């Protein structure tokens, strides 16, 4: 029996790009970015099923995402809202339920308390669920900023991405610790939770 985790978490906060949907690759310029238009949206394979299983298990699901593209002049707020709506629609297509989304449209230079790595979005979600202990909650993302925001909010952290030495060094140098879980994708994270839960 693992001592790492004994019960499923009551609440999971998900980053969006790279966790629920694929990043958009601009073939003309070789740039990788968040989807800037609904035509760019592609939900990662297996995500809808995972969200259904999490919801069926009674887990409360929320999204916390930085989306500064409109303020950077790359697209419009209308496009960003349409993209987000489509991502959620497709991610929930099998019956998963995302209860709410926090979106920060600010850029780094705007110094927003809600833009990750600041913990503002996570703290707002936690405040809306006062009966839940932050230490039992997970923040799941594919960026160092997601993990840092999670650490600063007092929740557990999961990093989705390859275990590269340079990434480990960034975590060590910036946070003095690695994420509580490090795996390939949301499916791997869910399998980890299920496999380390007593009675399942």
Backbone as JSON, one array per atom type, in Angstrom:
{
  "sequence": "XXXXXXXXXXXXXXXXXXXXXXXXXXXXXXXXXXXXXXXXXXXXXXXXXXXXXXXXXXXXXXXXXXXXXXXXXXXXXXXXXXXXXXXXXXXXXXXXXXXXXXXXXXXXXXXXXXXXXXXXXXXXXXXXXXXXXXXXXXXXXXXXXXXXXXXXXXXXXXXXXXXXXXXXXXXXXXXXXXXXXXXXXXXXXXXXXXXXXXXX",
  "N": [[0.84, -1.19, 0.0], [0.61, 2.16, -0.87], [2.03, 5.03, 0.68], [1.72, 7.47, -0.27], [-0.69, 8.45, -1.31], [-4.01, 8.12, -0.22], [-6.72, 8.49, -0.53], [-9.0, 9.56, -3.09], [-8.61, 12.84, -4.47], [-10.62, 15.63, -3.36], [-10.95, 17.76, -5.03], [-9.75, 19.0, -8.12], [-7.63, 21.14, -9.85], [-7.19, 22.24, -13.07], [-4.79, 23.16, -15.48], [-5.15, 24.51, -18.8], [-4.23, 24.61, -21.71], [-2.2, 22.2, -23.21], [-2.86, 20.41, -21.31], [-5.67, 19.87, -21.33], [-6.21, 20.5, -24.01], [-4.44, 20.41, -27.15], [-1.45, 22.25, -27.93], [-1.24, 24.9, -30.32], [0.3, 24.74, -33.47], [1.94, 26.89, -35.53], [2.42, 26.48, -38.72], [3.56, 28.05, -40.7], [5.31, 29.79, -39.43], [6.57, 28.3, -37.57], [5.95, 28.45, -34.89], [4.8, 27.78, -31.58], [1.81, 27.97, -29.86], [-0.95, 28.99, -27.71], [-4.28, 28.0, -28.67], [-5.66, 30.28, -30.94], [-7.92, 30.67, -32.29], [-11.09, 29.14, -32.94], [-10.76, 27.2, -34.88], [-8.31, 26.18, -34.35], [-8.52, 24.48, -32.24], [-7.99, 21.45, -30.58], [-8.74, 18.82, -28.7], [-6.89, 16.88, -26.42], [-6.25, 13.45, -26.98], [-8.11, 11.08, -25.18], [-8.66, 12.7, -23.01], [-11.37, 13.5, -22.58], [-12.54, 11.13, -21.67], [-11.1, 10.68, -19.32], [-11.9, 12.9, -17.79], [-14.59, 12.3, -17.5], [-14.42, 9.97, -15.92], [-13.2, 11.01, -13.63], [-15.19, 12.8, -12.8], [-17.31, 11.0, -12.35], [-16.26, 9.76, -10.17], [-16.68, 11.56, -8.24], [-15.11, 13.82, -8.0], [-14.43, 17.28, -7.85], [-14.03, 19.48, -10.5], [-12.02, 22.05, -11.86], [-10.86, 24.76, -13.96], [-7.89, 26.63, -14.46], [-6.38, 29.11, -16.15], [-3.87, 30.9, -17.97], [-4.33, 33.39, -20.37], [-3.13, 35.44, -22.35], [-3.19, 36.36, -24.98], [-4.91, 38.17, -26.38], [-4.4, 40.67, -25.2], [-1.84, 40.88, -26.01], [-2.13, 41.42, -28.62], [-2.48, 39.41, -30.47], [-4.85, 38.13, -31.06], [-8.46, 38.31, -30.61], [-10.53, 39.16, -27.73], [-12.99, 38.03, -28.03], [-12.46, 35.84, -29.7], [-10.8, 34.36, -27.95], [-12.57, 33.71, -25.88], [-14.39, 32.16, -27.3], [-12.77, 30.04, -28.1], [-12.14, 28.94, -25.59], [-14.67, 28.11, -24.73], [-15.21, 26.12, -26.64], [-13.15, 24.28, -26.17], [-13.89, 23.41, -23.59], [-16.41, 22.33, -24.16], [-15.78, 20.15, -25.87], [-14.05, 18.72, -24.21], [-15.73, 17.9, -22.21], [-17.42, 16.17, -23.44], [-18.04, 13.47, -23.06], [-19.35, 13.31, -20.73], [-17.98, 14.27, -18.53], [-17.57, 16.83, -16.02], [-16.8, 20.11, -15.76], [-16.69, 22.43, -13.32], [-16.17, 25.12, -13.13], [-14.33, 27.94, -14.49], [-11.34, 29.78, -14.27], [-9.95, 32.46, -15.82], [-7.13, 34.21, -16.72], [-6.44, 37.08, -18.37], [-4.29, 38.73, -18.46], [-0.97, 40.02, -19.16], [2.48, 39.14, -18.47], [3.81, 41.5, -17.74], [1.79, 43.01, -16.69], [1.55, 42.49, -14.06], [-0.32, 40.98, -12.53], [-2.2, 39.65, -9.82], [-3.51, 37.37, -10.31], [-2.45, 36.04, -12.44], [-0.82, 33.11, -13.23], [2.58, 32.53, -12.34], [1.5, 33.53, -9.95], [-0.74, 32.88, -7.24], [-3.43, 33.59, -7.35], [-5.77, 32.8, -8.92], [-6.09, 30.14, -8.17], [-6.45, 30.38, -5.41], [-8.87, 31.71, -5.37], [-10.62, 29.76, -6.36], [-10.33, 27.87, -4.32], [-11.41, 29.34, -2.22], [-14.04, 29.37, -2.94], [-14.78, 26.88, -2.28], [-14.99, 26.19, 0.6], [-15.06, 24.06, 2.43], [-13.1, 22.31, 1.82], [-9.85, 21.04, 2.27], [-6.89, 22.68, 1.37], [-4.47, 21.21, 1.1], [-5.32, 18.77, 0.23], [-5.98, 19.1, -2.35], [-5.28, 19.17, -5.9], [-3.14, 20.77, -8.27], [-2.86, 20.69, -11.66], [-0.68, 20.83, -14.32], [1.24, 21.86, -17.27], [3.4, 23.44, -17.11], [6.11, 25.27, -15.53], [5.15, 27.48, -14.19], [2.59, 26.68, -13.46], [3.08, 24.74, -11.53], [4.46, 26.28, -9.65], [2.47, 28.13, -8.91], [0.7, 26.35, -7.73], [2.22, 25.41, -5.54], [2.48, 27.79, -4.1], [-0.14, 28.22, -3.44], [-0.6, 26.23, -1.68], [-1.33, 23.65, -2.43], [-1.22, 20.26, -3.75], [0.93, 19.28, -6.47], [1.0, 18.51, -9.95], [2.95, 17.74, -12.71], [2.85, 17.71, -16.14], [4.67, 16.29, -18.54], [7.87, 15.6, -20.19], [10.52, 14.08, -18.28], [12.96, 15.88, -18.07], [16.4, 16.77, -17.56], [17.0, 19.52, -17.47], [14.57, 20.62, -16.85], [14.14, 19.56, -14.31], [16.16, 20.91, -12.98], [15.26, 23.52, -13.12], [12.99, 23.4, -11.47], [14.24, 22.71, -9.05], [15.96, 24.93, -8.65], [14.18, 27.11, -8.67], [11.98, 26.47, -7.04], [12.9, 24.75, -5.15], [12.11, 22.19, -4.99], [10.57, 19.28, -6.49], [7.66, 18.55, -8.57], [4.76, 16.97, -7.04], [3.76, 14.89, -8.5], [4.88, 13.56, -11.55], [4.36, 13.12, -14.86], [3.35, 11.74, -18.08], [0.83, 12.62, -19.23], [-2.63, 13.71, -18.74], [-4.1, 11.39, -18.46], [-2.18, 9.59, -17.44], [-1.72, 10.78, -14.97], [-4.24, 10.45, -13.76], [-4.38, 7.66, -13.68], [-2.37, 7.2, -11.87], [-3.46, 8.34, -9.53], [-5.68, 6.67, -9.12], [-4.43, 4.17, -8.83], [-3.05, 4.45, -6.46], [-4.87, 4.73, -4.51], [-6.62, 3.72, -1.68], [-8.73, 0.92, -1.49], [-9.68, 0.83, -4.07]],
  "CA": [[0.0, 0.0, 0.0], [1.4, 3.36, -0.96], [1.76, 6.05, 1.68], [1.68, 8.75, -0.97], [-2.07, 8.91, -1.48], [-4.91, 7.1, 0.29], [-8.07, 8.76, -1.02], [-9.04, 10.45, -4.24], [-8.73, 14.23, -4.05], [-11.97, 16.16, -3.52], [-10.98, 18.82, -6.03], [-8.57, 19.1, -8.97], [-7.57, 22.33, -10.7], [-6.48, 21.89, -14.3], [-4.39, 24.09, -16.51], [-5.89, 24.13, -20.0], [-3.39, 24.28, -22.87], [-1.22, 21.18, -22.91], [-3.47, 19.47, -20.37], [-6.94, 19.49, -21.95], [-6.11, 20.64, -25.47], [-3.1, 20.51, -27.72], [-0.97, 23.57, -28.33], [-1.37, 25.14, -31.76], [1.58, 24.94, -34.15], [1.85, 27.72, -36.72], [3.33, 25.85, -39.69], [4.24, 29.07, -41.49], [6.36, 30.46, -38.67], [7.2, 27.35, -36.66], [5.69, 28.88, -33.53], [3.83, 27.02, -30.81], [1.05, 28.93, -29.05], [-2.3, 28.59, -27.36], [-5.21, 28.2, -29.78], [-6.09, 31.66, -31.06], [-9.19, 30.64, -33.02], [-11.72, 27.83, -32.74], [-10.24, 26.24, -35.86], [-7.05, 25.66, -33.8], [-8.8, 23.66, -31.06], [-7.95, 20.0, -30.66], [-8.64, 18.25, -27.36], [-5.95, 15.76, -26.37], [-6.9, 12.14, -26.98], [-8.29, 10.45, -23.88], [-9.01, 13.67, -21.97], [-12.81, 13.47, -22.29], [-12.8, 9.93, -20.88], [-10.54, 10.9, -17.99], [-12.76, 13.84, -17.07], [-15.8, 11.56, -17.14], [-14.1, 9.08, -14.81], [-12.99, 11.85, -12.46], [-16.51, 13.29, -12.38], [-18.04, 9.85, -11.82], [-15.66, 9.43, -8.88], [-17.09, 12.6, -7.3], [-14.1, 14.87, -7.91], [-14.8, 18.59, -8.37], [-13.02, 19.88, -11.49], [-11.97, 23.46, -12.25], [-9.76, 25.13, -14.86], [-7.23, 27.91, -14.21], [-5.53, 29.25, -17.33], [-3.4, 32.21, -18.45], [-4.63, 33.58, -21.79], [-2.79, 36.84, -22.6], [-3.0, 36.62, -26.42], [-5.63, 39.36, -26.84], [-3.66, 41.85, -24.74], [-0.6, 40.92, -26.78], [-2.48, 41.78, -29.98], [-2.44, 38.24, -31.35], [-6.22, 37.75, -31.41], [-9.44, 39.13, -29.9], [-11.13, 38.53, -26.56], [-14.09, 37.21, -28.54], [-11.88, 34.56, -30.13], [-10.32, 33.61, -26.79], [-13.73, 33.16, -25.18], [-14.95, 31.1, -28.15], [-11.84, 28.92, -27.99], [-12.31, 28.31, -24.28], [-15.97, 27.43, -24.72], [-15.12, 24.92, -27.46], [-12.32, 23.31, -25.45], [-14.7, 22.81, -22.52], [-17.46, 21.51, -24.78], [-15.21, 18.89, -26.34], [-13.46, 17.99, -23.08], [-16.83, 17.37, -21.41], [-18.34, 15.52, -24.38], [-18.42, 12.13, -22.62], [-20.06, 13.39, -19.45], [-17.21, 14.93, -17.48], [-18.15, 18.11, -15.64], [-15.93, 21.16, -15.23], [-17.63, 23.27, -12.58], [-15.89, 26.54, -13.32], [-13.05, 28.31, -15.09], [-10.71, 31.07, -14.0], [-9.1, 32.83, -16.95], [-6.41, 35.47, -16.56], [-6.09, 37.62, -19.68], [-3.18, 39.67, -18.3], [0.39, 39.66, -19.56], [3.43, 39.14, -17.35], [4.13, 42.88, -17.33], [0.64, 43.61, -16.0], [1.75, 42.22, -12.62], [-1.61, 40.58, -11.96], [-2.16, 38.66, -8.74], [-4.21, 36.18, -10.77], [-1.7, 35.36, -13.5], [0.16, 32.14, -12.73], [2.71, 31.73, -11.11], [0.78, 34.02, -8.77], [-1.74, 31.86, -6.88], [-4.74, 34.19, -7.21], [-6.87, 32.01, -9.48], [-6.25, 28.94, -7.36], [-7.0, 30.78, -4.13], [-10.27, 32.04, -5.6], [-11.32, 28.48, -6.45], [-10.34, 27.29, -2.98], [-12.34, 30.13, -1.41], [-15.4, 28.98, -3.33], [-15.01, 25.53, -1.75], [-14.39, 26.34, 1.93], [-15.01, 22.83, 3.21], [-12.04, 21.43, 1.3], [-8.51, 21.39, 2.72], [-6.01, 22.88, 0.22], [-3.46, 20.16, 1.0], [-5.92, 17.61, -0.43], [-6.29, 19.53, -3.72], [-4.17, 19.1, -6.87], [-3.01, 21.64, -9.44], [-2.26, 19.89, -12.73], [-0.31, 21.68, -15.45], [2.4, 21.45, -18.07], [4.39, 24.5, -17.04], [6.68, 25.58, -14.22], [4.28, 28.45, -13.54], [1.48, 25.94, -12.86], [3.58, 24.12, -10.3], [4.76, 27.34, -8.69], [1.19, 28.63, -8.41], [0.18, 25.33, -6.83], [3.01, 25.43, -4.31], [2.16, 29.02, -3.37], [-1.52, 28.1, -2.95], [-0.63, 25.19, -0.67], [-1.94, 22.42, -2.93], [-0.31, 19.33, -4.39], [1.18, 19.66, -7.85], [1.32, 17.5, -10.95], [3.54, 18.32, -13.92], [2.7, 16.82, -17.29], [5.73, 16.55, -19.5], [9.01, 14.71, -20.06], [11.41, 14.32, -17.14], [14.26, 16.32, -18.58], [17.28, 17.27, -16.5], [16.92, 20.97, -17.35], [13.32, 20.92, -16.14], [14.39, 19.26, -12.91], [17.0, 21.97, -12.43], [14.41, 24.71, -12.95], [12.2, 23.19, -10.27], [15.14, 22.76, -7.9], [16.46, 26.28, -8.47], [13.12, 28.08, -8.46], [11.07, 26.09, -5.97], [13.57, 23.91, -4.17], [11.39, 20.91, -4.93], [9.95, 18.82, -7.72], [6.23, 18.33, -8.41], [4.37, 15.77, -6.31], [3.62, 13.86, -9.53], [5.46, 13.96, -12.85], [4.0, 12.08, -15.81], [3.2, 12.08, -19.49], [-0.39, 13.33, -19.59], [-3.69, 13.67, -17.74], [-4.45, 9.98, -18.25], [-1.17, 9.01, -16.55], [-1.97, 11.33, -13.64], [-5.43, 9.8, -13.23], [-4.02, 6.27, -13.37], [-1.58, 7.26, -10.64], [-4.37, 8.56, -8.41], [-6.48, 5.46, -8.9], [-3.58, 3.04, -8.39], [-2.53, 4.71, -5.12], [-6.02, 4.99, -3.64], [-7.06, 2.56, -0.92], [-10.07, 0.43, -1.69], [-10.1, 0.89, -5.46]],
  "C": [[0.88, 1.24, 0.0], [1.02, 4.34, 0.15], [1.58, 7.42, 1.04], [0.26, 9.32, -1.03], [-3.01, 7.8, -1.05], [-6.36, 7.3, -0.16], [-7.99, 9.64, -2.25], [-9.21, 11.89, -3.77], [-10.16, 14.73, -4.24], [-12.09, 17.15, -4.66], [-9.66, 18.83, -6.8], [-8.69, 20.35, -9.84], [-6.68, 22.01, -11.89], [-6.05, 23.13, -15.07], [-5.1, 23.65, -17.79], [-4.98, 23.67, -21.13], [-2.29, 23.29, -22.48], [-1.7, 20.15, -21.91], [-4.79, 18.95, -20.93], [-6.84, 19.5, -23.46], [-4.67, 20.76, -25.91], [-2.74, 21.96, -27.99], [-1.13, 23.68, -29.85], [0.0, 25.42, -32.37], [1.32, 25.73, -35.43], [2.88, 27.21, -37.72], [4.13, 26.88, -40.48], [5.43, 29.69, -40.75], [7.06, 29.53, -37.68], [7.0, 27.69, -35.2], [4.64, 27.99, -32.87], [3.13, 27.98, -29.85], [-0.25, 28.29, -28.58], [-3.18, 28.74, -28.59], [-5.73, 29.64, -29.79], [-7.43, 31.79, -31.77], [-9.79, 29.25, -32.84], [-11.22, 26.78, -33.72], [-8.93, 25.6, -35.38], [-7.28, 24.64, -32.69], [-8.75, 22.17, -31.38], [-7.73, 19.45, -29.25], [-7.74, 17.02, -27.41], [-6.7, 14.44, -26.25], [-6.96, 11.57, -25.57], [-8.74, 11.39, -22.78], [-10.49, 13.58, -21.59], [-13.16, 12.27, -21.42], [-12.28, 10.09, -19.46], [-11.44, 11.82, -17.17], [-14.07, 13.17, -16.65], [-15.54, 10.68, -15.91], [-13.86, 9.87, -13.52], [-14.32, 12.35, -11.9], [-17.33, 12.17, -11.74], [-17.53, 9.46, -10.43], [-15.98, 10.5, -7.83], [-16.11, 13.73, -7.13], [-14.64, 16.17, -8.53], [-13.68, 19.09, -9.28], [-13.16, 21.36, -11.85], [-10.8, 23.66, -13.21], [-9.21, 26.48, -14.43], [-6.19, 28.1, -15.3], [-5.14, 30.7, -17.6], [-3.69, 32.31, -19.95], [-4.39, 35.04, -22.19], [-2.79, 37.26, -24.08], [-3.72, 37.87, -26.91], [-4.89, 40.63, -26.43], [-2.32, 41.99, -25.45], [-0.86, 41.28, -28.25], [-2.48, 40.64, -30.96], [-3.83, 37.83, -31.85], [-7.16, 38.64, -30.61], [-9.94, 38.39, -28.65], [-12.28, 37.62, -26.98], [-13.58, 35.85, -28.98], [-11.43, 33.72, -28.95], [-11.48, 32.98, -26.03], [-14.36, 32.01, -25.97], [-14.08, 29.85, -28.09], [-12.06, 28.18, -26.67], [-13.61, 27.52, -24.21], [-15.91, 26.11, -25.5], [-14.26, 23.86, -26.79], [-13.14, 22.62, -24.37], [-15.78, 21.91, -23.08], [-16.91, 20.15, -25.19], [-14.64, 18.06, -25.2], [-14.54, 17.33, -22.22], [-17.8, 16.5, -22.23], [-18.8, 14.14, -23.94], [-19.1, 12.13, -21.25], [-19.26, 13.93, -18.3], [-17.78, 16.31, -17.21], [-17.1, 19.03, -15.04], [-16.83, 22.22, -14.62], [-17.39, 24.76, -12.77], [-14.51, 26.76, -13.91], [-12.61, 29.68, -14.6], [-9.75, 31.34, -15.15], [-8.44, 34.17, -16.65], [-5.93, 35.93, -17.93], [-4.87, 38.54, -19.63], [-1.86, 39.1, -18.81], [1.29, 39.67, -18.32], [3.66, 40.55, -16.83], [2.97, 43.59, -16.64], [0.67, 43.37, -14.49], [0.44, 41.84, -11.92], [-1.43, 39.53, -10.88], [-2.83, 37.36, -9.15], [-3.44, 35.42, -11.86], [-0.7, 34.39, -12.88], [1.56, 32.57, -13.19], [2.1, 32.34, -9.85], [-0.38, 33.06, -8.49], [-3.18, 32.36, -6.88], [-5.91, 33.37, -7.73], [-7.16, 30.78, -8.64], [-6.89, 29.28, -6.01], [-8.48, 31.14, -4.25], [-11.12, 30.76, -5.66], [-11.42, 27.82, -5.07], [-11.34, 28.02, -2.08], [-13.79, 29.79, -1.72], [-15.77, 27.58, -2.83], [-14.42, 25.45, -0.35], [-14.3, 25.07, 2.76], [-13.88, 21.89, 2.82], [-10.67, 21.94, 1.75], [-7.57, 21.53, 1.53], [-4.99, 21.77, 0.02], [-3.99, 18.89, 0.33], [-6.2, 17.87, -1.91], [-5.05, 19.39, -4.6], [-4.29, 20.23, -7.89], [-2.25, 20.86, -10.48], [-1.94, 20.79, -13.92], [0.89, 21.17, -16.19], [3.48, 22.52, -18.07], [4.91, 24.7, -15.63], [5.79, 26.55, -13.47], [3.08, 27.77, -12.87], [1.9, 25.34, -11.52], [3.86, 25.18, -9.25], [3.48, 27.91, -8.08], [0.59, 27.64, -7.41], [0.9, 25.32, -5.5], [2.63, 26.64, -3.46], [0.74, 29.01, -2.83], [-1.66, 27.01, -1.89], [-1.29, 23.9, -1.09], [-0.86, 21.49, -3.49], [-0.17, 19.68, -5.87], [1.53, 18.46, -8.73], [1.83, 18.2, -12.2], [3.45, 17.3, -15.04], [3.74, 17.19, -18.34], [6.9, 15.62, -19.27], [9.91, 15.09, -18.89], [12.82, 14.66, -17.62], [15.08, 16.93, -17.44], [17.17, 18.78, -16.34], [15.64, 21.39, -16.64], [13.48, 20.66, -14.65], [15.18, 20.38, -12.25], [16.19, 23.24, -12.19], [13.59, 24.58, -11.68], [13.07, 23.31, -9.01], [15.57, 24.19, -7.6], [15.36, 27.26, -8.06], [12.26, 27.77, -7.24], [11.72, 25.27, -4.86], [12.92, 22.55, -4.01], [10.87, 20.55, -6.31], [8.45, 18.66, -7.49], [5.94, 17.04, -7.65], [4.13, 14.58, -7.25], [4.2, 14.42, -10.82], [5.17, 12.85, -13.83], [3.69, 12.64, -17.18], [2.0, 12.97, -19.78], [-1.45, 13.16, -18.5], [-4.11, 12.23, -17.44], [-3.47, 9.33, -17.28], [-1.37, 9.51, -15.12], [-3.17, 10.63, -13.0], [-5.14, 8.35, -12.86], [-3.22, 6.2, -12.07], [-2.51, 7.44, -9.44], [-5.16, 7.3, -8.08], [-5.63, 4.34, -8.32], [-3.08, 3.22, -6.97], [-3.65, 5.02, -4.13], [-6.49, 3.7, -2.98], [-8.49, 2.19, -1.29], [-10.56, 0.5, -3.12], [-9.42, -0.23, -6.23]]
}
